[in-house]
Amino acid sequence: MRLTKMSHSCVRLERDGRALVIDPGGFTEPDAAVGAEAVLVTHEHPDHFDEGRLRAALEADPATEIWTLRAVAEQLTAAFPGRVHTVGHGDTFTAAGFDVEVHGELHAVIHPDIPRVTNVGYLVDGGAVFHPGDALTVPDRPVRTLMLPVMAPWNKISEVIDYVREVRPERAYDIHDALLTDLARPIYDRQIGALGGTDHLRLEPRASVEL
């Protein structure tokens, strides 16, 4: 499996000429989902879900399908019948040749006065990769590669470190990092790397690694 980190929270997984993309939102390159057979969306916030880009991807390739939660699916289903699939916690499915399990239900708390939206995470190929979206969801099975939300309005670094400790992945790659400045990155790298208890890694946008 090849993992390519796109900007912010978007990742692209490829194997045997087939591609699956997770969370190509508004902070991500416009072509992030081009050529993808499957697109997974964790929740409705615009840095994870860009309706215009997803509509363009669906219109450009009639084979492209989307798996997402109800709040997102309702915005696309009518225009693309049969190609937008609604999922929730506990569901399993196969997309672009990858086996996917759905974990989690709610977005992390931003502030008590802000209502929590639904959010799901996607566990790919039995734990090869886990993308939690905007929540610190811990799957009930081992995770080899954790996509780690390192910087957001809803988290702080102590929570990020404790999350890595609880999931105990073999390695953790940064996502949700578009708001993290270059000045702050060494601090995050040093503290998560020293205290997380696993290999803490970072990829530049469009960089790839073989898993």
C-alpha positions, 0 to 999 in steps of 0.5 A: 500500500502506498500512502500519500499525504496531501495538505491538511487532513487528506491522505491518499491510499493506492494499491494495484492501480486503485486509489482511495482518498480520505477527507479532500477538504478546502485546505487540500489540493484541488486535484487530491481526489482526481482518479480516485475510485473511492472517497471517504469523508469523516464529517461535514466541516469544510476543511474535510468536506468540500462539496464543490470538489466532490461534485466535480470528482463525481461528475468527472468519473462515473466510477467514483463513489463516496462513503460518508456519514448522513450529514454529508451524504444528504448534500450529494445523494440526490444528484448522484444516486447509488454512488453516495453511501451512508455509513456509521459506527460499526459498519464495514465495507469494501472500497477501491479494493480496501476493507474499511471499518467505521469507528466513532460517532461524534466530533471532539468538543471545540467548546461546550457552547458549540454543538458537536457534529457527527464524525467517523473514523476509518480503519483500513485493511484491518488496522493498516491505517486509521484516520480518526477525522476530528476526534480522538477515537480509539479503535478496538483493534491494533493500529499499525499506522495512525494518522494523527491530528496534531493541531486543531481548535479542539485539541492540545498537545497533551491530549495528542500525546495521550492519544498516541499512548492509548492507540499504541500504533507502530507509527504515527503520521501527522495530519490536521496540520495546515494551521501549524506554523513552521516555527511550532513544528519542531516543538510538536515533533520533539514532544510527541516523539519523546513522549508518545511512545511510537515512531512519530513521523511527518510527510510534506504534502504530496510525499509518499511512503510504502506501508 
